[in-house]
Amino acid sequence: MTAVDPGVGRRKRSFFTNELALHIFLISVGLLVTIPIFIAVFASFKVPTDIINYPPTLLPEVWTFDNYVKAWTSTPFSRFILNSVVQTGIIVVFNVLFSLMAAYAFSFLQFPGRDILFYVVIASLMIPFQLTFIPNFLLVSGLPERCLGLLGEGATFCNYLGSNSYFGLTAPFLASAFGVFLLRQHFMTVPKDFHDSARIDGASNWRFLWQILVPLSRGPISAFAIFAFLGAWSQYLWPLIITSDENWRTIQIGLRFFLFDQERGADWGAIMASAVIALLPTLLIFLIAQRQLVKGIAMTGLKG
C-alpha cells in the first residue's frame, strides 16, 4: 500500500479554509454594497409616513406607486432622461472612436516622438478634473461669442456650442486618456505580422484597423465602452455648472428637485423613486455585459 503524505491533507484543508474565508469576505462586501440599493428600492414604494417611521422597517406596510408617478410628472423627468441618454451616447461613441485611432497610432505606426507623446497622454491621467474645471468652463461658455465674432452673425450654429447645449455637456469628455492606454496595451499584444501582412496585401491603415483589429478586440473595446458609459451617466458636477436651463439638465441633476419641498421638506419617496430610475440603466448594462467586461479586462495585456 502507498503511504499517504499527511502534508497533502493539510494543504487541502488549508486551501479549503482560505477559499471559505475569501468567499465569506466577498459575500459580506457584496451585502454591504447591495443593502443600500435594496433600502432605496423598497423605500420608493413606501408612503411618506412609512419612510420616517421609527424604528425603520425594510418592507413597506402599504405598497404604492405614487412616488414614481410624482417623480415622472412633477418635473420634466422624461427630458432629464433624454438629456442623459444623448449626453452619454455622444461621450461613449467619441471616447471609443478617438481611443481606437490613438491607440492604433501608438501601437502600429512609427513617427518621431511617438513614445514621448504616449507618456504625455498617460501623464494627463494624473491631472485631476477639478484643476481643469474652470478653464473648461470659461472655454465652453465663451465659445459662442468667439465663434460668432470669427464667422459673423450669420453662423447661427455657434449658438449650440456653449452652455445649455449637448456640445457643452460633452465637449470636455470626448477623449479619454484611460481609453487610449487600455486599448493600446491590448493592441501591443497583437502580432505585428498581422499588420505587416495586411500592408503587403494592400490594406490601408484605416482598413486594417476596422476590418482586422477591431473584430479581434471586441472584448477590450466593450469593457472600455462600459467604463465610459458608467462615467458619463453618473456625471453630476459638470452638468450642474454648465447648464442653467431646466430643459438641459440631466437625470442626476433632476434628483435635486425633490430634495426640498416648500411644504414638507425633502420628499424622500420621490427621491428614492428617481434614484431607482437613474440606477436602472447602469444596473442593466452591468448585468447584461458583466461577462464581456471581465473578458475584456482579462484580454488586455500589460505589454510595454
N, C-alpha and C positions, 0 to 999 in steps of 0.2 A: 504493500500500500504506500501511496505517496503522501508524505507528511505535508500538512497544510501550514504554510507560513503564517504565524499569528500576526505578523505585521500587515499582511494583506487585509485581514479583517478589521484591524484598527484603522487602516487608511480608508476603507469603505465606510466605516462608521463616522470617521471624521469628515469625509466628503458629504455624507448624508446630513450630518449636523450642520455643516456650513451652508449647504443648499437650503435646508429648512429655515435657518436663521435669515438667509438672504431673502427668501420668499416672504417670511413674516415681516421683515423690514419693508419690502416693496409694497406689500398689501397695506401696511399701516400708512405709508406715504400716500398711496393711492386713495385711501379713505380720507385722509386729511385734505386732499385736493378736491375730492368729489363731494364731500359733505356740504360745503357752502353752496355748491351747484344745486343739490337736492333741496336745501333750505330755500333757495331763491325760487325754484320751480314750484314747490308746494305753497310758498308764501304768495305767489302770483295768483293762486286760486282761492285765497282767503278773503273774507270781508275785513274791513278796516279794524273792527273790534277784535277779531281773532289775532291779527298781527301784533297788536300792542298788549295782548293779554299776558299776565304773569301768574304762574310760571309759563314760559312759552311751550307750545306744542308743535310737533313736526307736521302732522297731518291736519288739514283744515276740518273744523267742525261742520262748516257749511261750505260746500264747493260752489264756486261762482266763476263765470267768465267775464264779469263786469270790468275787471281790471284790464283785460285785453281789449274790450270794446272801448274803454276810456282812453287807453294808450293809443288806439288807432284813430279815434275820432276827435279827441280834444286838441290834437296837434297835427300838422301836416306830416304824419308819420310815413305815409307812402312816399312822399317827396324825400324825406330823410333817407329812406331805404334806397330809393333810386339814385340819389347822390352818392351814397356809399358804394353801390354796385358799380356805377360808372367810374368813380374815382379808383376803386380797387382794380377794376378791369384794365383801365389805362396804365396804371402803375405796373401790374403784373406783366402785361404784354410788352411794354417797353423795357422793363427790367430784364426779361428773358431775351428779347431781341438784342439789346445792346451788350448784355453779358456774353451771349453766344459769339457775337462778332469780335468783341475784345479778347475773349478767351482764346478764340481761334488764332487771332493775330499773335498773341503772346506764346502760343504753343507751336504753330507751324510756320509762321512767316519769319524771315530773317531781315532785320533792319537795324541801323545804328541806334544804340541806346535802348534796345528792347527790354533787357533785364532791369535797367535802371528805372525805366518808366513803369514796369510792373511793380517794383518795390515802392515807387511813389504811390501807386494805386493802393497797395496794401497798407502803406503808412497812413493813408487817409482814413482807414478804419479806426485809428486811434484818436481822431478828432471828434469830440462829442458834438451832437447835433445842436446843443444849446449854444455852442460857440459860433456857429454859422447861422443861428436863428435870425438875429437882427439884420445881418447883411442880406439874407434870403428874402426877408420881409420887405426891406427897402427896395430891393431889386424888382421883386414881383409886383408890389403895389404901385411902383412908379413906371412900370413898363408901358402901360397905355399912353401916357403923356409923351414918353420918349419915342414911341412908335409913331404917334400922330405928328410929332414935331419933325420926324425924319421923312415920313411918307406923305404927309399932308392930311387935311381933314377928310378927304375922300376915302381914306383907308379905314372903313368902319370896322373891319375885323380886329383892329387894335383894341377895341373896347372889350374884347373877350379874352384878353391876355393878362389882365391884372387880377386883383382880388375879386371875390364873388364870381368866380368862373371855375370851370373844370381845369383850365390851364393853371390857375393859381393854386388849386388844391393838389395838383400832381407834379408841377414843374421841379421842385427840389428833390423828387424821389424817382425820377425816370431812369436813373442809372444806379447801379449797386456795385460797390467795390467787393462786397462779400460774394455776390454772384459771379463776378469775374474770377475771383480766387477759387471758388468752388468748382466751376466748370473748367477752368484752366488746369487744375490739379487732375481732374478726370481725363482731359484731353491729352495730358502728358503720358498717360498710361496706354494710349492708343499707339500701336506701332507706326513709326514714321514711314515704313514701307507702304502702308495704305495710301498715304499722301503722295509719295513718290510715284507709285504705280498709277494713281489717278491722273497725276500731272502728265506722265508719259503718254497715257491714253487720250490726252487732250482735254481733260476736265479742268474747268476753271476753279479758282479758289471758292467762288460762290457755290458752284455745283457740288464740289466735294463737301462743303460744309452742310448743305441742306439735304443732299441725297445719300451721303455716306455717314458723315459724322453725327448728325442729329439722330438718325434712326439707331445708331449704336449707343447713344447717350440719353435715351428716354428716361432712364431711372434718375440720374442726377438732375436732369432738366425738370422732371416732375417734382423732385424734392425741393429744388430751389423755388419753383413756382408756388409751392405750398408755403414755404417760408415767406415769400414776397406777399402772398395773399394775406397771411396772418398779420404781418406787419402793417400792411396798408389798411386792412379792415379795422384794426384796433387803434388807429391814429386818433389822437384827441387834441393835443396842444396846437399843432399847426392848423387844422381846420377851424379851431376856435378863434385863432388870431386872424387868419386870412379871410374869413367870411364875417360880414356884418349883416347881410340879408338873410332872413329866416329861410328863404327858398333855396339857399345854397348850403345850409347846414347838413351835416352828416348824422347818421343814426347815433353815434357816440355823443355828439353834442346835444341831440334831441333828448337824451335821458335827463339832462339838466332841467328841462321844462317841468318835470314832475317833482323836482327836489324841494320846491317851496310853493305851497298853496296859500293864497291870501287869507283863507278862512280856516283851514285845518292844519296848516304846516305842511310838512313833507308827506306826499301821497305815496306811501311805501308799496302799496299794492300795484299801482300803475308803474312805479319804478321797477319793481321785480318783473312785471309782465314785459316791460320794454327791454329789460336786460336779458330776459329769456329769448325774446325775438332776436335781439342783437347777437346772442350767443349761438343760435341755431346754425347759421351758415358755417361758422368755424368748426362747430362740432360735427356737422355732416361731412365737411371736407376732410376732416381728420379721420373719421370713421371709415369713409369710403376709400381714402388714399393712404391709410397708415402703412399698408404693406409696401406700396410703391415708395413711400417716404423712407422706410427703413432700408429697402433695397437700394434706393438711390444714394443714401449716405454710405452704405457698405461698399458700393461700387466706386465711390470717389476716393481715389488713392491720394497719397501724400508725397508723390514723387516730385523731386525738385527739378 
